[in-house]
Amino acid sequence: MRINGIKHFYNDDFLRIEQAIIFIETNYRNKINTIQLSVEVNISQRKLIAGIKQRTNLTIEQLIQKVRVDKAKQLLEENTYPLKLIAKYTGFRDQSYFGKVFKKHVAMTPEEYRAATKQNYYSKIIEKGNL
């Protein structure tokens, strides 16, 4: 199969792609780029880009953003940390950029998401008769 001009992926390549995904999932707080990632898992940038796209249907940047947004969603659901702190903790350069990326992925602002999940949480408690 040919992906982005690459004819073959070998078993080691698939393992390295998985390692790259794990690296992103564990280092999402830090700045990550394609060069660093390819060096970290010992694969060419070209194979890394094509392999991540094949495995996730996302570009590397999109995957990093998705992981960061998923972690931010978890933090928004579980606590009341200020948005600025959540943005910093999840690797976004500032709160404004965090809000823009979050809205692109979730179709609502972080504030709206937090309010919606809190409302859903209390609705479930009321349904169970625990309030």
N, CA, C and O atoms as a Tinker XYZ file with bonds, in Angstrom:
   524  protein
     1  N      0.844000   -1.161000    0.000000    73     2
     2  CA     0.000000    0.000000    0.000000    64     1     3
     3  C      0.898000    1.235000    0.000000    63     2     4     5
     4  O      1.912000    1.270000    0.697000    81     3
     5  N      0.525000    2.242000   -0.779000    73     3     6
     6  CA     1.317000    3.465000   -0.873000    64     5     7
     7  C      0.586000    4.584000   -0.145000    63     6     8     9
     8  O     -0.548000    4.917000   -0.489000    81     7
     9  N      1.231000    5.159000    0.855000    73     7    10
    10  CA     0.691000    6.285000    1.609000    64     9    11
    11  C      1.721000    7.401000    1.568000    63    10    12    13
    12  O      2.858000    7.225000    2.006000    81    11
    13  N      1.318000    8.547000    1.043000    73    11    14
    14  CA     2.226000    9.691000    0.938000    64    13    15
    15  C      3.555000    9.309000    0.316000    63    14    16    17
    16  O      4.605000    9.773000    0.760000    81    15
    17  N      3.520000    8.469000   -0.705000    73    15    18
    18  CA     4.731000    8.089000   -1.411000    64    17    19
    19  C      5.522000    6.983000   -0.742000    63    18    20    21
    20  O      6.582000    6.605000   -1.240000    81    19
    21  N      5.040000    6.454000    0.371000    73    19    22
    22  CA     5.748000    5.381000    1.076000    64    21    23
    23  C      5.128000    4.059000    0.672000    63    22    24    25
    24  O      3.923000    3.857000    0.820000    81    23
    25  N      5.957000    3.155000    0.162000    73    23    26
    26  CA     5.459000    1.875000   -0.338000    64    25    27
    27  C      5.196000    0.877000    0.779000    63    26    28    29
    28  O      4.196000    0.160000    0.747000    81    27
    29  N      6.073000    0.823000    1.752000    73    27    30
    30  CA     5.987000   -0.245000    2.745000    64    29    31
    31  C      6.133000    0.284000    4.167000    63    30    32    33
    32  O      6.920000    1.187000    4.448000    81    31
    33  N      5.351000   -0.310000    5.038000    73    31    34
    34  CA     5.572000   -0.156000    6.462000    64    33    35
    35  C      5.993000   -1.530000    6.960000    63    34    36    37
    36  O      5.396000   -2.541000    6.589000    81    35
    37  N      6.997000   -1.566000    7.783000    73    35    38
    38  CA     7.465000   -2.821000    8.358000    64    37    39
    39  C      6.958000   -2.924000    9.787000    63    38    40    41
    40  O      6.516000   -1.933000   10.369000    81    39
    41  N      7.024000   -4.133000   10.356000    73    39    42
    42  CA     6.528000   -4.338000   11.721000    64    41    43
    43  C      7.145000   -3.348000   12.701000    63    42    44    45
    44  O      6.452000   -2.818000   13.570000    81    43
    45  N      8.447000   -3.095000   12.564000    73    43    46
    46  CA     9.107000   -2.126000   13.443000    64    45    47
    47  C      8.492000   -0.739000   13.293000    63    46    48    49
    48  O      8.374000    0.002000   14.268000    81    47
    49  N      8.100000   -0.390000   12.063000    73    47    50
    50  CA     7.485000    0.916000   11.829000    64    49    51
    51  C      6.167000    1.038000   12.593000    63    50    52    53
    52  O      5.896000    2.071000   13.207000    81    51
    53  N      5.357000   -0.007000   12.556000    73    51    54
    54  CA     4.076000    0.030000   13.270000    64    53    55
    55  C      4.307000    0.161000   14.776000    63    54    56    57
    56  O      3.587000    0.888000   15.460000    81    55
    57  N      5.311000   -0.543000   15.282000    73    55    58
    58  CA     5.656000   -0.439000   16.699000    64    57    59
    59  C      6.089000    0.987000   17.026000    63    58    60    61
    60  O      5.698000    1.532000   18.058000    81    59
    61  N      6.882000    1.584000   16.167000    73    59    62
    62  CA     7.353000    2.951000   16.406000    64    61    63
    63  C      6.211000    3.967000   16.323000    63    62    64    65
    64  O      6.205000    4.958000   17.054000    81    63
    65  N      5.260000    3.725000   15.447000    73    63    66
    66  CA     4.081000    4.605000   15.370000    64    65    67
    67  C      3.308000    4.534000   16.688000    63    66    68    69
    68  O      2.890000    5.560000   17.224000    81    67
    69  N      3.123000    3.327000   17.202000    73    67    70
    70  CA     2.435000    3.159000   18.490000    64    69    71
    71  C      3.217000    3.845000   19.604000    63    70    72    73
    72  O      2.626000    4.473000   20.483000    81    71
    73  N      4.542000    3.730000   19.572000    73    71    74
    74  CA     5.375000    4.398000   20.572000    64    73    75
    75  C      5.225000    5.919000   20.469000    63    74    76    77
    76  O      5.211000    6.615000   21.485000    81    75
    77  N      5.114000    6.425000   19.255000    73    75    78
    78  CA     4.934000    7.869000   19.051000    64    77    79
    79  C      3.605000    8.330000   19.645000    63    78    80    81
    80  O      3.534000    9.383000   20.279000    81    79
    81  N      2.568000    7.547000   19.441000    73    79    82
    82  CA     1.250000    7.892000   19.991000    64    81    83
    83  C      1.309000    7.888000   21.520000    63    82    84    85
    84  O      0.772000    8.787000   22.167000    81    83
    85  N      1.953000    6.888000   22.086000    73    83    86
    86  CA     2.108000    6.814000   23.547000    64    85    87
    87  C      2.932000    8.001000   24.050000    63    86    88    89
    88  O      2.627000    8.580000   25.093000    81    87
    89  N      3.971000    8.355000   23.303000    73    87    90
    90  CA     4.786000    9.511000   23.677000    64    89    91
    91  C      3.929000   10.772000   23.735000    63    90    92    93
    92  O      4.032000   11.553000   24.680000    81    91
    93  N      3.086000   10.968000   22.728000    73    91    94
    94  CA     2.195000   12.133000   22.707000    64    93    95
    95  C      1.245000   12.091000   23.904000    63    94    96    97
    96  O      1.037000   13.108000   24.566000    81    95
    97  N      0.675000   10.933000   24.180000    73    95    98
    98  CA    -0.288000   10.804000   25.272000    64    97    99
    99  C      0.333000   11.044000   26.643000    63    98   100   101
   100  O     -0.361000   11.453000   27.573000    81    99
   101  N      1.630000   10.796000   26.776000    73    99   102
   102  CA     2.279000   10.984000   28.072000    64   101   103
   103  C      3.039000   12.303000   28.181000    63   102   104   105
   104  O      3.385000   12.724000   29.285000    81   103
   105  N      3.300000   12.951000   27.070000    73   103   106
   106  CA     4.073000   14.195000   27.079000    64   105   107
   107  C      3.296000   15.370000   26.492000    63   106   108   109
   108  O      3.898000   16.357000   26.068000    81   107
   109  N      1.988000   15.278000   26.462000    73   107   110
   110  CA     1.143000   16.303000   25.843000    64   109   111
   111  C      1.331000   17.681000   26.478000    63   110   112   113
   112  O      1.071000   18.697000   25.834000    81   111
   113  N      1.774000   17.725000   27.723000    73   111   114
   114  CA     1.960000   19.012000   28.406000    64   113   115
   115  C      3.117000   19.820000   27.820000    63   114   116   117
   116  O      3.159000   21.044000   27.944000    81   115
   117  N      4.043000   19.125000   27.188000    73   115   118
   118  CA     5.241000   19.754000   26.649000    64   117   119
   119  C      5.068000   20.080000   25.170000    63   118   120   121
   120  O      4.194000   19.536000   24.495000    81   119
   121  N      5.911000   20.968000   24.687000    73   119   122
   122  CA     5.921000   21.267000   23.261000    64   121   123
   123  C      6.453000   20.033000   22.533000    63   122   124   125
   124  O      7.507000   19.502000   22.881000    81   123
   125  N      5.714000   19.585000   21.523000    73   123   126
   126  CA     6.096000   18.395000   20.752000    64   125   127
   127  C      6.079000   18.774000   19.282000    63   126   128   129
   128  O      5.134000   19.404000   18.806000    81   127
   129  N      7.131000   18.386000   18.558000    73   127   130
   130  CA     7.122000   18.603000   17.116000    64   129   131
   131  C      7.522000   17.316000   16.400000    63   130   132   133
   132  O      7.982000   16.359000   17.021000    81   131
   133  N      7.339000   17.315000   15.108000    73   131   134
   134  CA     7.572000   16.109000   14.313000    64   133   135
   135  C      9.019000   15.654000   14.377000    63   134   136   137
   136  O      9.289000   14.457000   14.471000    81   135
   137  N      9.942000   16.589000   14.327000    73   135   138
   138  CA    11.365000   16.218000   14.375000    64   137   139
   139  C     11.683000   15.524000   15.692000    63   138   140   141
   140  O     12.286000   14.451000   15.708000    81   139
   141  N     11.278000   16.137000   16.785000    73   139   142
   142  CA    11.521000   15.569000   18.109000    64   141   143
   143  C     10.886000   14.183000   18.220000    63   142   144   145
   144  O     11.507000   13.250000   18.729000    81   143
   145  N      9.672000   14.058000   17.749000    73   143   146
   146  CA     8.941000   12.794000   17.838000    64   145   147
   147  C      9.624000   11.703000   17.018000    63   146   148   149
   148  O      9.743000   10.566000   17.474000    81   147
   149  N     10.070000   12.043000   15.817000    73   147   150
   150  CA    10.723000   11.046000   14.968000    64   149   151
   151  C     12.046000   10.589000   15.575000    63   150   152   153
   152  O     12.401000    9.414000   15.476000    81   151
   153  N     12.773000   11.507000   16.200000    73   151   154
   154  CA    14.025000   11.138000   16.866000    64   153   155
   155  C     13.724000   10.267000   18.083000    63   154   156   157
   156  O     14.413000    9.278000   18.333000    81   155
   157  N     12.699000   10.639000   18.831000    73   155   158
   158  CA    12.333000    9.913000   20.049000    64   157   159
   159  C     12.028000    8.435000   19.774000    63   158   160   161
   160  O     12.405000    7.565000   20.559000    81   159
   161  N     11.352000    8.156000   18.666000    73   159   162
   162  CA    10.949000    6.773000   18.381000    64   161   163
   163  C     11.762000    6.143000   17.250000    63   162   164   165
   164  O     11.486000    5.020000   16.829000    81   163
   165  N     12.762000    6.872000   16.766000    73   163   166
   166  CA    13.698000    6.347000   15.765000    64   165   167
   167  C     13.017000    5.903000   14.468000    63   166   168   169
   168  O     13.121000    4.748000   14.053000    81   167
   169  N     12.321000    6.849000   13.844000    73   167   170
   170  CA    11.667000    6.595000   12.566000    64   169   171
   171  C     11.770000    7.879000   11.737000    63   170   172   173
   172  O     11.844000    8.974000   12.294000    81   171
   173  N     11.774000    7.747000   10.436000    73   171   174
   174  CA    11.865000    8.949000    9.604000    64   173   175
   175  C     10.603000    9.800000    9.782000    63   174   176   177
   176  O      9.525000    9.286000   10.080000    81   175
   177  N     10.763000   11.099000    9.593000    73   175   178
   178  CA     9.613000   11.998000    9.708000    64   177   179
   179  C      8.530000   11.612000    8.713000    63   178   180   181
   180  O      7.342000   11.643000    9.036000    81   179
   181  N      8.933000   11.256000    7.526000    73   179   182
   182  CA     7.983000   10.896000    6.471000    64   181   183
   183  C      7.144000    9.680000    6.860000    63   182   184   185
   184  O      5.925000    9.679000    6.689000    81   183
   185  N      7.807000    8.642000    7.388000    73   183   186
   186  CA     7.069000    7.452000    7.828000    64   185   187
   187  C      6.210000    7.764000    9.053000    63   186   188   189
   188  O      5.097000    7.255000    9.188000    81   187
   189  N      6.729000    8.593000    9.930000    73   187   190
   190  CA     5.968000    8.965000   11.122000    64   189   191
   191  C      4.681000    9.686000   10.745000    63   190   192   193
   192  O      3.604000    9.346000   11.235000    81   191
   193  N      4.797000   10.676000    9.877000    73   191   194
   194  CA     3.629000   11.448000    9.450000    64   193   195
   195  C      2.601000   10.546000    8.776000    63   194   196   197
   196  O      1.412000   10.597000    9.092000    81   195
   197  N      3.072000    9.718000    7.843000    73   195   198
   198  CA     2.160000    8.814000    7.123000    64   197   199
   199  C      1.559000    7.766000    8.054000    63   198   200   201
   200  O      0.374000    7.449000    7.952000    81   199
   201  N      2.371000    7.228000    8.960000    73   199   202
   202  CA     1.897000    6.188000    9.872000    64   201   203
   203  C      0.874000    6.693000   10.867000    63   202   204   205
   204  O     -0.118000    6.016000   11.136000    81   203
   205  N      1.103000    7.880000   11.419000    73   203   206
   206  CA     0.130000    8.471000   12.358000    64   205   207
   207  C     -1.179000    8.745000   11.623000    63   206   208   209
   208  O     -2.265000    8.491000   12.145000    81   207
   209  N     -1.059000    9.266000   10.407000    73   207   210
   210  CA    -2.264000    9.563000    9.617000    64   209   211
   211  C     -3.037000    8.272000    9.337000    63   210   212   213
   212  O     -4.262000    8.235000    9.459000    81   211
   213  N     -2.319000    7.224000    8.965000    73   211   214
   214  CA    -2.974000    5.938000    8.681000    64   213   215
   215  C     -3.620000    5.359000    9.940000    63   214   216   217
   216  O     -4.741000    4.853000    9.888000    81   215
   217  N     -2.923000    5.433000   11.053000    73   215   218
   218  CA    -3.392000    4.819000   12.298000    64   217   219
   219  C     -4.546000    5.596000   12.943000    63   218   220   221
   220  O     -5.467000    4.991000   13.491000    81   219
   221  N     -4.498000    6.949000   12.878000    73   219   222
   222  CA    -5.470000    7.754000   13.616000    64   221   223
   223  C     -6.405000    8.572000   12.728000    63   222   224   225
   224  O     -7.411000    9.106000   13.195000    81   223
   225  N     -6.065000    8.663000   11.461000    73   223   226
   226  CA    -6.780000    9.526000   10.514000    64   225   227
   227  C     -6.634000   11.009000   10.900000    63   226   228   229
   228  O     -7.474000   11.837000   10.547000    81   227
   229  N     -5.567000   11.323000   11.623000    73   227   230
   230  CA    -5.268000   12.691000   12.042000    64   229   231
   231  C     -3.823000   13.022000   11.701000    63   230   232   233
   232  O     -2.981000   12.129000   11.611000    81   231
   233  N     -3.539000   14.297000   11.512000    73   231   234
   234  CA    -2.145000   14.718000   11.409000    64   233   235
   235  C     -1.545000   14.675000   12.809000    63   234   236   237
   236  O     -2.265000   14.533000   13.796000    81   235
   237  N     -0.235000   14.796000   12.888000    73   235   238
   238  CA     0.411000   14.800000   14.202000    64   237   239
   239  C     -0.107000   15.958000   15.048000    63   238   240   241
   240  O     -0.423000   15.780000   16.224000    81   239
   241  N     -0.192000   17.140000   14.450000    73   239   242
   242  CA    -0.689000   18.313000   15.191000    64   241   243
   243  C     -2.131000   18.098000   15.655000    63   242   244   245
   244  O     -2.478000   18.449000   16.783000    81   243
   245  N     -2.964000   17.528000   14.799000    73   243   246
   246  CA    -4.352000   17.258000   15.184000    64   245   247
   247  C     -4.419000   16.247000   16.333000    63   246   248   249
   248  O     -5.243000   16.381000   17.238000    81   247
   249  N     -3.551000   15.239000   16.289000    73   247   250
   250  CA    -3.525000   14.243000   17.356000    64   249   251
   251  C     -3.103000   14.877000   18.676000    63   250   252   253
   252  O     -3.699000   14.606000   19.718000    81   251
   253  N     -2.079000   15.716000   18.631000    73   251   254
   254  CA    -1.632000   16.407000   19.844000    64   253   255
   255  C     -2.772000   17.257000   20.403000    63   254   256   257
   256  O     -3.033000   17.235000   21.606000    81   255
   257  N     -3.444000   17.997000   19.539000    73   255   258
   258  CA    -4.564000   18.829000   19.994000    64   257   259
   259  C     -5.676000   17.975000   20.575000    63   258   260   261
   260  O     -6.249000   18.331000   21.604000    81   259
   261  N     -5.991000   16.859000   19.939000    73   259   262
   262  CA    -7.049000   15.979000   20.433000    64   261   263
   263  C     -6.715000   15.448000   21.833000    63   262   264   265
   264  O     -7.565000   15.441000   22.724000    81   263
   265  N     -5.486000   15.010000   22.010000    73   263   266
   266  CA    -5.070000   14.501000   23.318000    64   265   267
   267  C     -5.176000   15.612000   24.365000    63   266   268   269
   268  O     -5.684000   15.386000   25.463000    81   267
   269  N     -4.701000   16.801000   24.027000    73   267   270
   270  CA    -4.766000   17.930000   24.964000    64   269   271
   271  C     -6.205000   18.303000   25.309000    63   270   272   273
   272  O     -6.524000   18.550000   26.472000    81   271
   273  N     -7.068000   18.342000   24.306000    73   271   274
   274  CA    -8.476000   18.684000   24.541000    64   273   275
   275  C     -9.145000   17.599000   25.385000    63   274   276   277
   276  O     -9.926000   17.917000   26.282000    81   275
   277  N     -8.858000   16.339000   25.118000    73   275   278
   278  CA    -9.435000   15.251000   25.920000    64   277   279
   279  C     -9.010000   15.370000   27.388000    63   278   280   281
   280  O     -9.824000   15.168000   28.290000    81   279
   281  N     -7.745000   15.696000   27.623000    73   279   282
   282  CA    -7.264000   15.877000   28.996000    64   281   283
   283  C     -7.934000   17.103000   29.637000    63   282   284   285
   284  O     -8.297000   17.076000   30.813000    81   283
   285  N     -8.091000   18.167000   28.855000    73   283   286
   286  CA    -8.761000   19.375000   29.364000    64   285   287
   287  C    -10.218000   19.068000   29.723000    63   286   288   289
   288  O    -10.713000   19.530000   30.751000    81   287
   289  N    -10.897000   18.298000   28.889000    73   287   290
   290  CA   -12.287000   17.922000   29.182000    64   289   291
   291  C    -12.364000   17.185000   30.517000    63   290   292   293
   292  O    -13.257000   17.435000   31.326000    81   291
   293  N    -11.434000   16.291000   30.730000    73   291   294
   294  CA   -11.411000   15.532000   31.977000    64   293   295
   295  C    -11.226000   16.472000   33.170000    63   294   296   297
   296  O    -11.907000   16.337000   34.186000    81   295
   297  N    -10.301000   17.422000   33.039000    73   295   298
   298  CA   -10.077000   18.378000   34.129000    64   297   299
   299  C    -11.296000   19.272000   34.357000    63   298   300   301
   300  O    -11.641000   19.573000   35.500000    81   299
   301  N    -11.934000   19.686000   33.295000    73   299   302
   302  CA   -13.129000   20.534000   33.424000    64   301   303
   303  C    -14.269000   19.786000   34.107000    63   302   304   305
   304  O    -15.048000   20.382000   34.851000    81   303
   305  N    -14.365000   18.495000   33.859000    73   303   306
   306  CA   -15.423000   17.680000   34.462000    64   305   307
   307  C    -15.168000   17.404000   35.939000    63   306   308   309
   308  O    -16.105000   17.302000   36.731000    81   307
   309  N    -13.902000   17.286000   36.302000    73   307   310
   310  CA   -13.563000   16.785000   37.631000    64   309   311
   311  C    -13.264000   17.844000   38.681000    63   310   312   313
   312  O    -13.217000   17.528000   39.870000    81   311
   313  N    -13.059000   19.097000   38.271000    73   311   314
   314  CA   -12.688000   20.102000   39.262000    64   313   315
   315  C    -13.051000   21.505000   38.801000    63   314   316   317
   316  O    -13.638000   21.695000   37.736000    81   315
   317  N    -12.692000   22.475000   39.618000    73   315   318
   318  CA   -13.007000   23.870000   39.307000    64   317   319
   319  C    -11.744000   24.702000   39.094000    63   318   320   321
   320  O    -11.751000   25.907000   39.346000    81   319
   321  N    -10.676000   24.084000   38.642000    73   319   322
   322  CA    -9.446000   24.835000   38.367000    64   321   323
   323  C     -9.743000   25.953000   37.381000    63   322   324   325
   324  O    -10.585000   25.791000   36.498000    81   323
   325  N     -9.064000   27.077000   37.519000    73   323   326
   326  CA    -9.248000   28.161000   36.554000    64   325   327
   327  C     -8.827000   27.714000   35.143000    63   326   328   329
   328  O     -7.935000   26.882000   34.979000    81   327
   329  N     -9.485000   28.280000   34.147000    73   327   330
   330  CA    -9.196000   27.901000   32.765000    64   329   331
   331  C     -7.742000   28.168000   32.391000    63   330   332   333
   332  O     -7.139000   27.403000   31.638000    81   331
   333  N     -7.191000   29.238000   32.909000    73   331   334
   334  CA    -5.787000   29.572000   32.624000    64   333   335
   335  C     -4.867000   28.438000   33.081000    63   334   336   337
   336  O     -3.920000   28.082000   32.379000    81   335
   337  N     -5.146000   27.879000   34.242000    73   335   338
   338  CA    -4.341000   26.776000   34.769000    64   337   339
   339  C     -4.540000   25.509000   33.935000    63   338   340   341
   340  O     -3.574000   24.806000   33.639000    81   339
   341  N     -5.772000   25.218000   33.559000    73   339   342
   342  CA    -6.044000   24.042000   32.721000    64   341   343
   343  C     -5.344000   24.183000   31.376000    63   342   344   345
   344  O     -4.759000   23.224000   30.873000    81   343
   345  N     -5.404000   25.374000   30.796000    73   343   346
   346  CA    -4.731000   25.616000   29.516000    64   345   347
   347  C     -3.237000   25.336000   29.639000    63   346   348   349
   348  O     -2.659000   24.644000   28.802000    81   347
   349  N     -2.626000   25.869000   30.671000    73   347   350
   350  CA    -1.186000   25.681000   30.870000    64   349   351
   351  C     -0.865000   24.212000   31.140000    63   350   352   353
   352  O      0.084000   23.671000   30.573000    81   351
   353  N     -1.637000   23.577000   31.989000    73   351   354
   354  CA    -1.397000   22.187000   32.368000    64   353   355
   355  C     -1.506000   21.244000   31.183000    63   354   356   357
   356  O     -0.788000   20.246000   31.119000    81   355
   357  N     -2.393000   21.545000   30.245000    73   355   358
   358  CA    -2.604000   20.652000   29.104000    64   357   359
   359  C     -1.744000   21.014000   27.888000    63   358   360   361
   360  O     -1.912000   20.432000   26.817000    81   359
   361  N     -0.834000   21.961000   28.049000    73   359   362
   362  CA     0.138000   22.227000   27.004000    64   361   363
   363  C     -0.204000   23.318000   26.012000    63   362   364   365
   364  O      0.504000   23.496000   25.020000    81   363
   365  N     -1.276000   24.052000   26.260000    73   363   366
   366  CA    -1.621000   25.149000   25.359000    64   365   367
   367  C     -0.812000   26.380000   25.732000    63   366   368   369
   368  O     -0.539000   26.617000   26.909000    81   367
   369  N     -0.430000   27.161000   24.736000    73   367   370
   370  CA     0.468000   28.298000   24.985000    64   369   371
   371  C     -0.203000   29.413000   25.789000    63   370   372   373
   372  O      0.474000   30.149000   26.507000    81   371
   373  N     -1.526000   29.543000   25.675000    73   371   374
   374  CA    -2.246000   30.538000   26.467000    64   373   375
   375  C     -3.733000   30.184000   26.490000    63   374   376   377
   376  O     -4.196000   29.314000   25.752000    81   375
   377  N     -4.463000   30.879000   27.353000    73   375   378
   378  CA    -5.882000   30.576000   27.537000    64   377   379
   379  C     -6.699000   30.871000   26.288000    63   378   380   381
   380  O     -7.655000   30.155000   25.989000    81   379
   381  N     -6.337000   31.906000   25.564000    73   379   382
   382  CA    -7.069000   32.270000   24.354000    64   381   383
   383  C     -6.964000   31.178000   23.288000    63   382   384   385
   384  O     -7.964000   30.783000   22.689000    81   383
   385  N     -5.749000   30.702000   23.062000    73   383   386
   386  CA    -5.536000   29.633000   22.083000    64   385   387
   387  C     -6.232000   28.349000   22.533000    63   386   388   389
   388  O     -6.821000   27.631000   21.725000    81   387
   389  N     -6.154000   28.076000   23.819000    73   387   390
   390  CA    -6.844000   26.916000   24.388000    64   389   391
   391  C     -8.337000   26.977000   24.075000    63   390   392   393
   392  O     -8.914000   25.990000   23.618000    81   391
   393  N     -8.962000   28.124000   24.316000    73   391   394
   394  CA   -10.390000   28.280000   24.054000    64   393   395
   395  C    -10.731000   28.084000   22.587000    63   394   396   397
   396  O    -11.735000   27.451000   22.258000    81   395
   397  N     -9.904000   28.620000   21.712000    73   395   398
   398  CA   -10.126000   28.494000   20.273000    64   397   399
   399  C    -10.045000   27.029000   19.819000    63   398   400   401
   400  O    -10.916000   26.552000   19.090000    81   399
   401  N     -9.005000   26.329000   20.250000    73   399   402
   402  CA    -8.832000   24.920000   19.871000    64   401   403
   403  C     -9.923000   24.058000   20.501000    63   402   404   405
   404  O    -10.473000   23.171000   19.848000    81   403
   405  N    -10.233000   24.317000   21.756000    73   403   406
   406  CA   -11.266000   23.558000   22.461000    64   405   407
   407  C    -12.598000   23.674000   21.732000    63   406   408   409
   408  O    -13.274000   22.671000   21.499000    81   407
   409  N    -12.974000   24.899000   21.373000    73   407   410
   410  CA   -14.249000   25.113000   20.692000    64   409   411
   411  C    -14.275000   24.416000   19.326000    63   410   412   413
   412  O    -15.309000   23.890000   18.913000    81   411
   413  N    -13.151000   24.416000   18.642000    73   411   414
   414  CA   -13.051000   23.743000   17.346000    64   413   415
   415  C    -13.313000   22.241000   17.483000    63   414   416   417
   416  O    -13.955000   21.641000   16.621000    81   415
   417  N    -12.821000   21.643000   18.555000    73   415   418
   418  CA   -12.952000   20.194000   18.758000    64   417   419
   419  C    -14.266000   19.783000   19.412000    63   418   420   421
   420  O    -14.797000   18.710000   19.124000    81   419
   421  N    -14.789000   20.627000   20.287000    73   419   422
   422  CA   -15.936000   20.239000   21.116000    64   421   423
   423  C    -17.217000   20.980000   20.735000    63   422   424   425
   424  O    -18.305000   20.599000   21.167000    81   423
   425  N    -17.095000   22.025000   19.936000    73   423   426
   426  CA   -18.233000   22.843000   19.495000    64   425   427
   427  C    -18.859000   23.653000   20.622000    63   426   428   429
   428  O    -20.013000   24.072000   20.530000    81   427
   429  N    -18.096000   23.869000   21.679000    73   427   430
   430  CA   -18.498000   24.785000   22.749000    64   429   431
   431  C    -17.243000   25.262000   23.460000    63   430   432   433
   432  O    -16.192000   24.626000   23.382000    81   431
   433  N    -17.361000   26.377000   24.150000    73   431   434
   434  CA   -16.206000   26.908000   24.871000    64   433   435
   435  C    -15.928000   26.043000   26.105000    63   434   436   437
   436  O    -16.798000   25.282000   26.528000    81   435
   437  N    -14.732000   26.151000   26.682000    73   435   438
   438  CA   -14.469000   25.406000   27.921000    64   437   439
   439  C    -15.457000   25.744000   29.034000    63   438   440   441
   440  O    -15.864000   24.866000   29.794000    81   439
   441  N    -15.843000   27.017000   29.131000    73   439   442
   442  CA   -16.812000   27.420000   30.153000    64   441   443
   443  C    -18.157000   26.738000   29.924000    63   442   444   445
   444  O    -18.771000   26.229000   30.862000    81   443
   445  N    -18.609000   26.731000   28.674000    73   443   446
   446  CA   -19.880000   26.078000   28.337000    64   445   447
   447  C    -19.809000   24.584000   28.605000    63   446   448   449
   448  O    -20.766000   23.992000   29.103000    81   447
   449  N    -18.678000   23.976000   28.275000    73   447   450
   450  CA   -18.502000   22.535000   28.504000    64   449   451
   451  C    -18.560000   22.228000   30.001000    63   450   452   453
   452  O    -19.222000   21.278000   30.421000    81   451
   453  N    -17.868000   23.033000   30.795000    73   451   454
   454  CA   -17.866000   22.819000   32.246000    64   453   455
   455  C    -19.287000   22.933000   32.794000    63   454   456   457
   456  O    -19.717000   22.099000   33.591000    81   455
   457  N    -20.011000   23.958000   32.370000    73   455   458
   458  CA   -21.383000   24.154000   32.850000    64   457   459
   459  C    -22.284000   23.000000   32.422000    63   458   460   461
   460  O    -23.104000   22.525000   33.208000    81   459
   461  N    -22.133000   22.553000   31.182000    73   459   462
   462  CA   -22.968000   21.462000   30.666000    64   461   463
   463  C    -22.686000   20.157000   31.401000    63   462   464   465
   464  O    -23.614000   19.403000   31.694000    81   463
   465  N    -21.431000   19.881000   31.699000    73   463   466
   466  CA   -21.117000   18.628000   32.385000    64   465   467
   467  C    -21.551000   18.688000   33.840000    63   466   468   469
   468  O    -21.977000   17.676000   34.397000    81   467
   469  N    -21.453000   19.841000   34.458000    73   467   470
   470  CA   -21.926000   19.982000   35.847000    64   469   471
   471  C    -23.439000   19.809000   35.903000    63   470   472   473
   472  O    -23.961000   19.142000   36.797000    81   471
   473  N    -24.137000   20.408000   34.949000    73   471   474
   474  CA   -25.595000   20.290000   34.896000    64   473   475
   475  C    -25.986000   18.829000   34.690000    63   474   476   477
   476  O    -26.916000   18.340000   35.331000    81   475
   477  N    -25.287000   18.139000   33.808000    73   475   478
   478  CA   -25.553000   16.728000   33.552000    64   477   479
   479  C    -25.282000   15.899000   34.803000    63   478   480   481
   480  O    -26.033000   14.970000   35.102000    81   479
   481  N    -24.223000   16.221000   35.534000    73   479   482
   482  CA   -23.876000   15.523000   36.762000    64   481   483
   483  C    -24.997000   15.650000   37.793000    63   482   484   485
   484  O    -25.410000   14.658000   38.394000    81   483
   485  N    -25.487000   16.880000   37.994000    73   483   486
   486  CA   -26.551000   17.097000   38.975000    64   485   487
   487  C    -27.872000   16.471000   38.530000    63   486   488   489
   488  O    -28.653000   16.019000   39.367000    81   487
   489  N    -28.124000   16.442000   37.238000    73   487   490
   490  CA   -29.344000   15.788000   36.721000    64   489   491
   491  C    -29.324000   14.307000   37.048000    63   490   492   493
   492  O    -30.351000   13.740000   37.418000    81   491
   493  N    -28.170000   13.676000   36.917000    73   491   494
   494  CA   -28.052000   12.246000   37.215000    64   493   495
   495  C    -28.251000   11.979000   38.708000    63   494   496   497
   496  O    -28.854000   10.974000   39.085000    81   495
   497  N    -27.748000   12.874000   39.551000    73   495   498
   498  CA   -27.933000   12.717000   40.993000    64   497   499
   499  C    -29.422000   12.835000   41.357000    63   498   500   501
   500  O    -29.943000   12.055000   42.153000    81   499
   501  N    -30.084000   13.817000   40.761000    73   499   502
   502  CA   -31.514000   14.019000   41.030000    64   501   503
   503  C    -32.316000   12.801000   40.567000    63   502   504   505
   504  O    -33.223000   12.354000   41.269000    81   503
   505  N    -31.982000   12.258000   39.378000    73   503   506
   506  CA   -32.667000   11.075000   38.863000    64   505   507
   507  C    -32.541000    9.894000   39.805000    63   506   508   509
   508  O    -33.476000    9.107000   39.953000    81   507
   509  N    -31.373000    9.766000   40.448000    73   507   510
   510  CA   -31.142000    8.637000   41.361000    64   509   511
   511  C    -31.759000    8.896000   42.742000    63   510   512   513
   512  O    -31.793000    8.002000   43.588000    81   511
   513  N    -32.242000   10.119000   42.963000    73   511   514
   514  CA   -32.857000   10.446000   44.249000    64   513   515
   515  C    -31.848000   10.713000   45.344000    63   514   516   517
   516  O    -32.164000   10.615000   46.530000    81   515
   517  N    -30.629000   11.052000   44.944000    73   515   518
   518  CA   -29.578000   11.294000   45.937000    64   517   519
   519  C    -29.468000   12.759000   46.344000    63   518   520   521
   520  O    -28.531000   13.119000   47.056000    81   519
   521  N    -30.369000   13.594000   45.926000    73   519   522
   522  CA   -30.272000   15.012000   46.276000    64   521   523
   523  C    -31.519000   15.457000   46.979000    63   522   524
   524  O    -31.632000   16.623000   47.356000    81   523
